[in-house]
Amino acid sequence: MTDAFQLNDEQQDYSQYDLNGNPFPYSPVPAEDPEIYCGQQHVSEKISSTVSSMLATGKSKHLVITGKYGNGKSHTLKYTRALLRDREDVVVGYVAQPGEGFLDIYHEFVYDLGFNGLQELAYEYLASVTRDVTETNPMDATAMESLIDEGEVLLSDIVPEAIRRLSDVTKFADFARAIVHMVYEDTNLYAWQWLTAEGIRYEQRKEMEIHSALDDDTMGVRAFTALKNMLLDLGYTGVFVFVDEFESIARLSPKNEQATLNSIRHLMDQNSSGLCMLFGCAPEVWQDVMSEYHAFSERIGQEVALKPLTSEHLYKLVGDYLDRERPLDAKQGRIHPFSESALDQILQRSQGNIRQVLSMCSRVLDDAADSGQPKITTEVVQEVF
């Protein structure tokens, strides 16, 4: 046995700084539902304008957020998504990166909604049909599921009408059948696999009377449009799609890149209402897209750029993070134990890159606590880096 490694689960003591813990992430990857957003006003205003316009008018509107690696594109998209998820009149999906084509975007979007989310929408649609064709009055998905489970409403009485109506709304009968089959215990997994474009065998499709395979970009656009139209029919204001790391399309072959952009363009053309797409993209790739693919870039028309942090942004960001671990009765300044000169040093070394700033602050705070430094000065930062 060797005693070279000293492992323990004792927590570092940050009480000398009036802190309960180190508030900075050790690995500065954006949280799924960020609580802090150190945005730049021009960015938050542009996003607010785009989102609010769609919510107010129902007309589709789209935006590209550009910024260098680590400047906060993913964080911005996830923060906006977290805000929108609090609303009951929209559906929000996040796509980590566009993959090999639009079918991958569609797949990731539906996966973000989740099996339970899609099943809930299916029950919601059946509830709307049930209110019209029976004497019962289920007001939501939960009430509809209870009525079916208790035998008060028979699926055989409402499913034919539900499929007919949904086929009329979506112009896609196979999609309608798949949605309805999300509520059947013996076929809901097959329906989910078809709806996520994972692919199922012919026999499984036949069991649900589904004739087509969801296996190319064109079908992906059709299925996405069908889903959005179903949501509008249910009274939703619209659908928000957040596509991160859009710059990865540059690694596709020119043919596949153009096919992906064309599919997104077709999606936008077919959905002039109820759709808002926000893209996070490296600026150099977006410049190439604008110069080479006018038909696509013209559909978006709006771009807002995240810039490196300024000292003012940095002080606020650090203060917001420290406040998360600082007791309410603490009497220290907002950026304590950091001095302004120490943060200026971190700003200079990170070149204003948010990801590097958070990583450096986390490391410096731990080192200062280890060595018992009463304050984090420029000298402390220089010793660490």
LOMINU-524545 format. One line per field, with one value per residue (C-alpha): residue in one letter; x, y, z. Coordinates in steps of 0.5 Angstrom, whole numbers, always signed. Example, Ala and Ser with C-alpha at 12.3 -4.5 7.8 and 13.67 -1.06 7.14 Angstrom:
<sites>
resn	A|S .
c1	+25|+27 .
c2	-9|-2 .
c3	+16|+14 .
</sites>
This chain:
<sites>
resn	M|T|D|A|F|Q|L|N|D|E|Q|Q|D|Y|S|Q|Y|D|L|N|G|N|P|F|P|Y|S|P|V|P|A|E|D|P|E|I|Y|C|G|Q|Q|H|V|S|E|K|I|S|S|T|V|S|S|M|L|A|T|G|K|S|K|H|L|V|I|T|G|K|Y|G|N|G|K|S|H|T|L|K|Y|T|R|A|L|L|R|D|R|E|D|V|V|V|G|Y|V|A|Q|P|G|E|G|F|L|D|I|Y|H|E|F|V|Y|D|L|G|F|N|G|L|Q|E|L|A|Y|E|Y|L|A|S|V|T|R|D|V|T|E|T|N|P|M|D|A|T|A|M|E|S|L|I|D|E|G|E|V|L|L|S|D|I|V|P|E|A|I|R|R|L|S|D|V|T|K|F|A|D|F|A|R|A|I|V|H|M|V|Y|E|D|T|N|L|Y|A|W|Q|W|L|T|A|E|G|I|R|Y|E|Q|R|K|E|M|E|I|H|S|A|L|D|D|D|T|M|G|V|R|A|F|T|A|L|K|N|M|L|L|D|L|G|Y|T|G|V|F|V|F|V|D|E|F|E|S|I|A|R|L|S|P|K|N|E|Q|A|T|L|N|S|I|R|H|L|M|D|Q|N|S|S|G|L|C|M|L|F|G|C|A|P|E|V|W|Q|D|V|M|S|E|Y|H|A|F|S|E|R|I|G|Q|E|V|A|L|K|P|L|T|S|E|H|L|Y|K|L|V|G|D|Y|L|D|R|E|R|P|L|D|A|K|Q|G|R|I|H|P|F|S|E|S|A|L|D|Q|I|L|Q|R|S|Q|G|N|I|R|Q|V|L|S|M|C|S|R|V|L|D|D|A|A|D|S|G|Q|P|K|I|T|T|E|V|V|Q|E|V|F .
c1	+0|+2|+1|+2|-5|-8|-16|-21|-28|-27|-29|-25|-26|-28|-31|-25|-28|-35|-37|-40|-36|-33|-39|-35|-35|-29|-31|-34|-39|-46|-51|-57|-62|-57|-59|-54|-53|-48|-50|-48|-54|-54|-55|-60|-64|-64|-66|-71|-74|-74|-77|-82|-84|-86|-90|-94|-95|-94|-90|-84|-77|-70|-63|-56|-52|-44|-38|-32|-31|-32|-35|-42|-46|-48|-50|-54|-58|-59|-61|-66|-69|-69|-73|-78|-79|-83|-88|-94|-96|-89|-85|-78|-72|-65|-60|-53|-50|-53|-50|-50|-56|-63|-66|-61|-63|-70|-68|-65|-70|-76|-71|-70|-78|-77|-82|-86|-87|-89|-94|-97|-98|-101|-106|-107|-109|-114|-117|-119|-122|-126|-129|-132|-134|-136|-140|-134|-129|-122|-118|-111|-107|-107|-115|-115|-110|-114|-121|-118|-114|-121|-125|-129|-127|-126|-120|-124|-129|-124|-118|-121|-124|-117|-113|-118|-117|-110|-109|-112|-108|-102|-103|-99|-103|-97|-95|-102|-102|-95|-98|-104|-100|-96|-102|-102|-98|-96|-94|-92|-84|-85|-89|-83|-78|-81|-83|-75|-73|-69|-72|-77|-78|-83|-87|-87|-90|-95|-98|-99|-101|-96|-93|-87|-80|-78|-71|-69|-68|-75|-79|-75|-78|-85|-85|-83|-88|-93|-91|-91|-98|-101|-98|-102|-108|-108|-107|-100|-96|-91|-84|-77|-71|-64|-59|-52|-45|-48|-41|-40|-44|-37|-34|-39|-38|-40|-46|-48|-47|-52|-57|-57|-58|-63|-67|-67|-69|-75|-77|-77|-81|-86|-87|-88|-92|-91|-83|-77|-70|-64|-57|-50|-45|-37|-37|-32|-37|-43|-39|-38|-45|-48|-43|-44|-51|-56|-62|-61|-58|-63|-69|-65|-63|-61|-55|-52|-45|-42|-36|-31|-32|-30|-28|-35|-38|-33|-34|-42|-41|-36|-40|-46|-43|-40|-47|-49|-45|-45|-49|-54|-51|-44|-41|-36|-36|-39|-33|-29|-24|-22|-19|-21|-13|-13|-20|-16|-11|-15|-19|-12|-10|-17|-17|-25|-26|-32|-30|-23|-25|-29|-24|-19|-23|-25|-17|-15|-20|-18|-11|-12|-16|-11|-5|-9|-9|-14|-15|-14|-9|-5|+1|-4|-6|+1|+3|-2|-1 .
c2	+0|+7|+13|+18|+20|+24|+23|+26|+29|+35|+41|+47|+53|+60|+63|+68|+71|+71|+65|+58|+55|+57|+59|+59|+52|+48|+46|+52|+49|+52|+50|+47|+52|+58|+62|+68|+71|+77|+79|+85|+90|+90|+82|+82|+87|+84|+77|+80|+84|+78|+73|+78|+80|+73|+72|+78|+78|+70|+72|+68|+71|+69|+71|+69|+70|+70|+70|+67|+60|+61|+68|+66|+63|+57|+60|+66|+60|+56|+62|+64|+57|+57|+64|+61|+54|+58|+60|+55|+57|+55|+49|+50|+45|+46|+43|+42|+42|+41|+34|+32|+35|+37|+31|+31|+38|+35|+29|+33|+38|+32|+29|+35|+35|+28|+22|+24|+31|+29|+24|+29|+33|+27|+27|+34|+33|+27|+32|+37|+32|+29|+35|+36|+29|+27|+29|+29|+36|+34|+41|+38|+32|+29|+29|+26|+20|+19|+19|+13|+9|+9|+7|+13|+15|+9|+10|+7|+12|+18|+16|+16|+23|+25|+22|+25|+32|+32|+29|+35|+40|+37|+35|+29|+23|+18|+24|+24|+16|+16|+22|+18|+12|+15|+14|+6|+2|-3|+1|+8|+6|+5|+11|+15|+12|+14|+21|+22|+19|+13|+9|+2|-4|-4|-9|-4|+1|-3|-4|+3|+4|+8|+8|+12|+12|+19|+18|+24|+32|+33|+28|+32|+39|+36|+32|+39|+43|+38|+38|+46|+46|+41|+46|+52|+48|+47|+54|+55|+61|+58|+54|+56|+52|+54|+51|+51|+50|+52|+53|+46|+46|+48|+41|+38|+37|+43|+39|+37|+44|+47|+41|+43|+50|+49|+45|+50|+55|+51|+50|+58|+58|+53|+57|+64|+64|+60|+59|+62|+60|+62|+60|+60|+61|+63|+69|+67|+61|+66|+71|+65|+63|+70|+71|+64|+62|+69|+65|+62|+68|+73|+69|+70|+78|+79|+78|+80|+79|+77|+81|+80|+82|+89|+91|+93|+87|+83|+86|+85|+77|+76|+80|+76|+69|+71|+73|+66|+63|+70|+70|+75|+79|+79|+86|+85|+89|+85|+83|+81|+78|+80|+87|+91|+90|+83|+82|+87|+82|+76|+80|+82|+74|+72|+77|+78|+70|+69|+61|+63|+68|+63|+58|+63|+66|+59|+57|+63|+63|+56|+57|+64|+60|+54|+59|+63|+70|+75|+78|+76|+81|+82|+79|+73|+72|+73|+67|+62|+64 .
c3	+0|-1|+3|-3|-4|+2|+1|+5|+5|+9|+6|+5|+11|+7|+14|+14|+8|+10|+5|+6|+1|-6|-11|-17|-21|-21|-29|-32|-36|-36|-31|-34|-31|-29|-24|-25|-32|-33|-39|-43|-44|-52|-52|-47|-50|-57|-54|-50|-56|-61|-55|-53|-61|-62|-55|-57|-64|-65|-71|-72|-71|-70|-68|-68|-62|-64|-59|-59|-55|-47|-48|-46|-52|-48|-42|-45|-49|-43|-38|-44|-44|-36|-36|-42|-38|-33|-38|-39|-46|-50|-51|-51|-53|-53|-58|-56|-63|-70|-71|-78|-81|-79|-77|-72|-69|-70|-66|-60|-60|-58|-54|-50|-49|-46|-47|-41|-44|-51|-47|-43|-50|-53|-47|-47|-55|-53|-47|-52|-57|-51|-49|-55|-57|-50|-43|-39|-38|-37|-37|-37|-39|-32|-32|-38|-36|-30|-34|-38|-33|-29|-35|-35|-42|-47|-52|-58|-57|-58|-62|-69|-68|-65|-71|-76|-73|-71|-79|-81|-77|-78|-85|-83|-81|-79|-74|-72|-70|-67|-62|-60|-59|-54|-49|-51|-46|-51|-57|-53|-54|-61|-62|-58|-62|-69|-66|-64|-71|-68|-73|-72|-76|-81|-76|-71|-75|-78|-71|-71|-78|-79|-87|-87|-84|-81|-84|-87|-87|-91|-86|-80|-82|-84|-77|-73|-77|-75|-68|-68|-71|-66|-60|-64|-64|-57|-55|-54|-57|-60|-60|-58|-61|-58|-63|-59|-62|-69|-72|-72|-79|-82|-81|-85|-92|-97|-99|-92|-90|-95|-94|-87|-88|-93|-89|-83|-88|-91|-83|-83|-89|-87|-80|-81|-74|-68|-68|-65|-67|-63|-65|-62|-67|-67|-71|-76|-78|-78|-83|-88|-87|-89|-95|-98|-96|-97|-97|-90|-87|-90|-86|-80|-81|-74|-70|-63|-61|-54|-53|-48|-40|-38|-31|-29|-32|-28|-21|-22|-24|-19|-14|-16|-15|-8|-6|-7|-1|+3|+9|+9|+15|+12|+12|+7|+0|-5|-9|-2|-1|-8|-9|-15|-17|-17|-21|-26|-26|-27|-33|-36|-36|-38|-44|-41|-43|-38|-38|-36|-31|-27|-27|-25|-19|-17|-16|-13|-8|-6|-6|-2|+3|+4|+5|+10|+6|+9|+2|-5|-8|-15|-11|-10|-17|-19|-15|-17|-25 .
</sites>
